[in-house]
Amino acid sequence: MIETRAIVTDIEGTTSSISFVRDVLFPYARKRLPAFVETHGDQPQVQHWLHEAASEAGLVEASRQDIIELLLQWIDQDRKSTALKALQGMIWKDGYAAGDYRAHMYPEVAARLRDWRADGLRLYVYSSGSVPAQQLLFRYSEAGDLTPLFAGYFDTETGPKREAESYRRIAEAIGEQPGHILFLSDIEEELDAAQAAGLRTAWLLREPLVFPATPRHPAFRDFDAIQP
C-alpha cells in the first residue's frame, strides 16, 4: 500500500460548512466592502488588489466607485477572483478580530487533524479563498487555533482548482511525489484534477448528500472514516 506522507484539504464542504462562507462571510464582506475601499484604498496592498481587479475585468480607466460596483457584482456571482478573495480576506480579518463570528468546523475535524499531525503527516490547505483568509479561518475556528497544525497553504495563485497542473505545482512545492499526497474535497471535478496529477483522493459527501452508486473517488461521510 502506498504510504501517505501529506494531506491537502479543501475548506468549504470539507472542513467547514458551505453555509458559513455563504451566509456569514460573504454578506459580511459585501456590506463592508464599499466603506473599506473608500477608507483603505490608498494603502499599497489594497491599491495593488484594486488594480488587479480592474486588470482582470479589462478596465483601462475605472473610478473607485466603478471598482466597488465590480467587486460587489463578483461577490454576488461567487467569482473565483484572486483579487476579490484578497480584499475579502482583509475585511474578514477585522470581523474575526472583533469577535463578530468564529469559523465553523465540522465536529470531528479538529481532533482528526491533530491525530494525523501526531502521526507524522504534514497538513496543507488548498482553497479558492486567499491564503490570509484561510489562515484566519483556522486561527479563529470554533475549535480554537488550528494554524499550528498546518505546514502550508495554497490558493488560486497556485492555479485553478479544477486543473491538474495546479496539483502538480502543489506536489512540487511540498516536495513529495504526488502518489504520497492525499487530497480531500467535496467537489468531484477538483478530485478529478488531483487524480490526473497523480494524487490520491478522498471525496467528502457529508449528510444529506447521497453516495453515488459507483463513485469515481473513495467516498466518506466525515474525516473519522478516512484512513490515510
Stockholm file with secondary structure:
# STOCKHOLM 1.0

chainA/1-228         MIETRAIVTDIEGTTSSISFVRDVLFPYARKRLPAFVETHGDQPQVQHWLHEAASEAGLVEASRQDIIELLLQWIDQDRKSTALKALQGMIWKDGYAAGDYRAHMYPEVAARLRDWRADGLRLYVYSSGSVPAQQLLFRYSEAGDLTPLFAGYFDTETGPKREAESYRRIAEAIGEQPGHILFLSDIEEELDAAQAAGLRTAWLLREPLVFPATPRHPAFRDFDAIQP
#=GR chainA/1-228 SS CCCCCEEEECCBTTTBCHHHIIIIIHHHHHHHHHHHHHHHTTSHHHHHHHHHHHHHHTCSSCCHHHHHHHHHHHHHHTCCCHHHHHHHHHHHHHHHHHTSCCBCCCTTHHHHHHHHHHTTCEEEEECSSCHHHHHHHHHTBTTBCCGGGEEEEECTTTCCTTSHHHHHHHHHHHTSCGGGEEEEESCHHHHHHHHHTTCEEEEECCTTCCCCSSCSSCEESSGGGCCC
#=GC SS_cons         CCCCCEEEECCBTTTBCHHHIIIIIHHHHHHHHHHHHHHHTTSHHHHHHHHHHHHHHTCSSCCHHHHHHHHHHHHHHTCCCHHHHHHHHHHHHHHHHHTSCCBCCCTTHHHHHHHHHHTTCEEEEECSSCHHHHHHHHHTBTTBCCGGGEEEEECTTTCCTTSHHHHHHHHHHHTSCGGGEEEEESCHHHHHHHHHTTCEEEEECCTTCCCCSSCSSCEESSGGGCCC
//
